[in-house]
């Protein structure tokens, strides 16, 4: 594996925005959707040696950049998000044994000229880089572009939740 140059910055924001340049327009769009729903200001630049390495480097870089935010935040999150005819859910938590668990298999599909299994590669590298147990489920949808958008939006919403402090619980009330 070659060293791919990456630059990434992530900040929590009231409204998400992204400036993404991986050299892969489909991946740029998906990462932008993730940032928007996470309410991150995300800047990512990848100078790839190959498509596969660009995807892996992008996932690793974003994951590593999330580690301090996850440790200061709730460290877990979940979301159920639609995109057109697709509906996806994501649940995640910080874990010593990072992994991606999913029911989605796009190994034979292409979106925008790019094999869609690159999405699972990105998410796997993100989970490993951030130290996450990440579960992704597709509940509805057949159009690969809509499915990928729903997945990345769900992962983004769950990450946004996990990187922010958990809401304070009200004190237990005594029952008489």
C-alpha positions in Angstrom: 0.0 0.0 0.0 1.3 3.4 -0.9 1.2 6.5 1.2 -1.6 8.7 0.0 -1.5 12.4 0.9 -4.5 13.6 2.8 -5.6 16.7 4.5 -8.7 16.8 6.7 -10.3 19.2 9.1 -13.6 18.7 10.9 -15.4 21.2 13.2 -18.8 20.9 14.8 -21.3 23.4 13.4 -24.9 24.4 13.5 -25.2 23.6 9.8 -23.1 21.1 7.9 -21.0 21.9 4.9 -18.1 20.3 3.1 -15.3 21.0 0.7 -14.3 17.5 -0.5 -11.7 16.7 -3.2 -10.9 13.0 -3.5 -10.8 12.8 -7.3 -13.9 10.7 -7.2 -17.1 12.9 -7.7 -19.4 10.2 -6.4 -17.4 9.8 -3.2 -17.1 13.6 -2.8 -20.9 13.8 -3.0 -21.4 11.0 -0.4 -18.9 12.5 2.1 -20.6 15.9 1.6 -24.0 14.3 2.5 -22.4 12.7 5.6 -21.0 16.1 6.7 -24.2 17.9 6.0 -26.4 15.6 8.1 -23.7 15.3 10.9 -23.6 19.1 11.0 -19.9 19.1 10.5 -17.8 21.7 8.7 -15.6 19.2 6.8 -12.6 19.9 4.5 -11.0 16.8 2.9 -8.4 16.6 0.2 -6.9 13.4 -1.0 -4.0 13.1 -3.6 -4.6 9.4 -4.5 -2.2 6.9 -6.0 -5.3 4.8 -7.1 -9.1 4.8 -6.7 -8.9 2.1 -4.1 -6.2 3.9 -2.1 -8.1 7.2 -2.4 -11.2 5.7 -0.8 -9.2 4.0 2.0 -7.2 7.1 2.7 -10.3 9.3 2.8 -12.0 6.9 5.3 -8.9 6.6 7.5 -8.4 10.4 7.6 -12.0 11.2 8.4 -12.1 8.5 11.1 -8.8 9.6 12.7 -10.0 13.2 12.8 -13.2 12.2 14.6 -11.5 10.5 17.5 -11.1 13.5 19.8 -14.7 14.7 19.0 -16.0 11.2 19.8 -14.1 11.1 23.1 -15.5 14.5 24.2 -19.0 13.7 22.9 -21.5 11.0 23.7 -19.5 8.4 21.9 -22.6 6.7 20.5 -25.4 7.6 18.1 -28.1 6.3 15.8 -30.2 7.5 13.0 -33.0 6.5 10.6 -32.8 8.5 7.4 -34.5 8.5 3.9 -33.2 9.5 0.5 -35.8 9.4 -2.2 -37.1 5.7 -2.3 -34.3 4.4 0.1 -34.4 4.2 3.9 -31.3 3.4 5.9 -30.3 3.2 9.6 -27.0 3.5 11.2 -26.0 2.9 14.8 -22.5 3.3 16.2 -20.5 3.5 19.4 -16.8 3.8 20.3 -15.4 0.3 20.7 -12.0 -1.3 21.3 -12.8 -3.7 18.4 -13.8 -1.4 15.5 -15.9 -3.0 12.7 -18.5 -2.3 10.0 -21.5 -4.6 10.1 -24.0 -4.2 7.3 -26.7 -6.0 5.3 -25.8 -4.1 2.1 -24.0 -5.8 -0.8 -23.3 -3.7 -3.9 -20.3 -5.6 -5.2 -21.8 -5.8 -8.7 -23.3 -2.3 -9.0 -21.9 1.0 -10.3 -22.9 4.6 -9.5 -21.4 7.4 -11.5 -18.8 5.0 -13.1 -17.5 3.9 -9.7 -18.0 0.5 -8.1 -20.4 1.0 -5.2 -18.3 -1.4 -3.0 -16.0 1.6 -2.5 -18.7 2.9 -0.2 -18.3 -0.1 2.1 -14.5 0.3 1.9 -14.8 4.0 3.0 -17.2 3.1 5.8 -14.9 0.2 7.0 -11.9 2.5 7.0 -13.9 5.2 8.8 -15.0 2.8 11.5 -11.4 1.5 12.0 -9.9 5.0 12.0 -12.4 6.3 14.5 -12.5 3.2 16.6 -16.2 2.5 16.0 -18.6 -0.4 16.1 -20.7 0.8 13.1 -23.9 -1.0 12.1 -25.6 0.0 8.8 -28.9 -1.4 7.6 -30.8 -0.8 4.4 -34.5 -1.0 5.2 -35.9 0.0 1.8 -34.6 0.9 -1.6 -33.3 -0.5 -4.9 -31.7 2.5 -6.7 -28.0 2.3 -5.8 -27.5 6.1 -5.8 -30.5 6.6 -3.4 -29.4 3.7 -1.2 -25.8 5.1 -0.9 -27.1 8.6 -0.2 -29.4 7.3 2.6 -26.6 5.2 4.1 -24.1 8.1 4.2 -26.8 10.5 5.6 -27.7 8.0 8.3 -24.0 7.5 9.2 -23.5 11.3 9.3 -26.5 11.9 11.5 -25.3 9.1 13.9 -21.8 10.6 13.9 -23.1 14.1 14.6 -25.0 12.7 17.6 -22.0 10.8 18.9 -19.6 13.8 18.6 -21.8 16.1 20.6 -22.3 15.9 24.4 -25.1 13.5 25.5 -28.2 15.4 26.7 -28.3 15.8 30.5 -30.8 13.5 32.2 -33.3 15.0 34.6 -32.7 13.9 38.2 -34.7 10.9 39.2 -37.9 11.9 40.9 -39.1 10.0 44.0 -42.4 8.2 43.5 -44.7 8.3 46.5 
